[in-house]
């Protein structure tokens, strides 16, 4: 009898333990409401005010506690500063910045040692689980407006060289740099660093995994004046600018306007691919393009008789200039190499190559879609001038 009672008691304890673990697990996996996320995070988020050697205020930014006396923020927030303080959102007490205990100049991240505080801190999430479409929440102090809480989603995960960058729709403005980007469990999955002004809702965050590495390798406190500037050539600003650059595809029409092969009438369909390189911080770049245009239609050419098909294969290089601040309008000019083929139903009639020049102009929408008009003048087909206008649209990855 006693053995039966003992077994029943043992099974009851196991059942209760399993139920408790299930309850804890379900509570952890369930998403928090935006209100809960904001209220839980605010006691760990700070406003940063940085000063130069003369005691003048030079920058405002955001940050958050990752240890009881360590704040994480963007490195560019403290650039040029020799002193500063933090103030927890919703509080009036100011805590002095003692110095830095970790710097990642490439990722624009820094860890700051704070004097006289033992604050609650935010937990870092697993950035490997972040996916496009996930809900995110950004907390910061845009333009000094403390405790601004905004909601959005992960709209892209960008790979630039060996670096990863989260593109989010949660708004980021000056003063929000260094603030936490949280997932639906209130965990930090990124550090807000920039917004790309040329586009709409193009905001970026450095994954928290880079912050984890900094925390694992914290150094003794170093003065702010000894901090090296962040690497602008590989920083978030560089990455954001490269969103507009890169590989693109385009298609459209080529309209002959007389001379050489253009004695033939008709409109050829253009297919092409190009690569645009824009140096960071510059309004000009280099565009290399490969194109193919062809048309099929029985036509009569005075030198070759009846022609069924003509094709032009081109390779071009251009210098491209974006004169507007938003980099949405561009003009370009360059040289190219062209090959022209004429054929009858089955027999080739002409296969000539030559060089030429072109000028172009276009308009970019959201740094991705672009529309372009290009005039080409080339010497092919027995040194005769071949001219035409290409009208095309494209997409840049």
PyMOL commands that set and color helices and strands:
alter all, ss='L'
color gray80, all
select helices_A, chain A and resi 2-29+34-42+75-78+127-129+142-144+208-216+224-226+232-234+236-242+260-263
alter helices_A, ss='H'
color red, helices_A
select strands_A, chain A and resi 45-51+57-67+70-74+83-88+95-104+109-114+135-140+148-160+163-168+180-182+188-195+203-207+246-256+267-278+284-301+305-321+329-343+348-365+369-380+384-396
alter strands_A, ss='S'
color yellow, strands_A
deselect
rebuild
show_as cartoon
